[in-house]
Amino acid sequence: MSQERLEASLDIDLRSAREIVRIIQEQDALVAGAVAAEADRIAHAIDQIAERVLHGGRLFYAGAGTSGRIAMLDASELPPTYGIDPSLVRVLMAGGERAFLHAVEGAEDDEEAAIAAVNAEVKAEDAVVGIAASGTTPYTVAAIRRANMLGALTVAVTSNANSPLASEADIVIAPNSGAEVIMGSSRMKSGTAQKLVLNTLSTGVMIRLGRVYSNLMIDMPATNEKLRNRAVRMVELAAGVQRPAAVQAIRDAEGNVKLATVIAQKKMTADDARSLLAAHNGNLREVLET
């Protein structure tokens, strides 16, 4: 836990820069193993969250300080990567939007604000992931407790398996990342563990939602030159066509990779490709294999 004192860094203030780097990196290397030990619980959470979202629910992250900022980083990258509506994955942040950039005094202790935020947005069909290194943050614990009362699925992401947050959640993901190099600085190993867990959770959910074909992000909006080139390459790979055919298909599909892939592989018009995708609920693999 981050509040324990790490023996290996007791004299870190006397070390050279190279030794400081070595100590930090040796500790960072332990994080992946701690997260890997939670693989079954992460997989269970992916299945349960995806099931909710497939039936009209949304995914919420709840957190304060570093945990909330890591959650916002994950949530904000999903629309440009997978083409989802930004409202599908939301962050309930202690202190509100201002707290993403500035410390808001007392925000993490404000249980009433957490309850109000959950009441305003969360429904029974939703999933709420509470993120707190210590597992004791009052805002996050209150958010998960209230979400439970509403019937939502609740998940805890914490470095403390024996915490109030863990005791409240339906699914507990608790990588034991150990004491921090700088005592109490949970933005370090605990934060890295949280980033790894949320990356895996959200990516797994997007795959389960059909937003990935093979290992290609086929719902990515092509909003700039770099992404347009990436989109063409994805059509080449997914449809098995040469670049000129992929470029034309992307034009015909107005930048929609999934649609362009069907156009190129099936050699059909955009309207026919759109109808075929709709008949298969947008599942590209089903369309390409029929």
Secondary structure, DSSP 8 states (H G I E B T S, - for coil): -TTS--GGGTTGGGS-HHHHHHHHHHHHTTHHHHHHTTHHHHHHHHHHHHHHHHTT--EEEEE-HHHHHHHHHHHHHHHHHH---GGGEEEEETT-GGGGTS--TTGGG-HHHHHHHHHHH--TT-EEEEE-SSS--HHHHHHHHHHHHHT-EEEEE-S-TTSHHHHH-SEEE-----S-SSTT-TTTHHHHHHHHHHHHHHHHHHHHTT--BTTB-TT----SHHHHHHHHHHHHHHHT--HHHHHHHHHHTTT-HHHHHHHHHHT--HHHHHHHHHHTTT-HHHHHT-
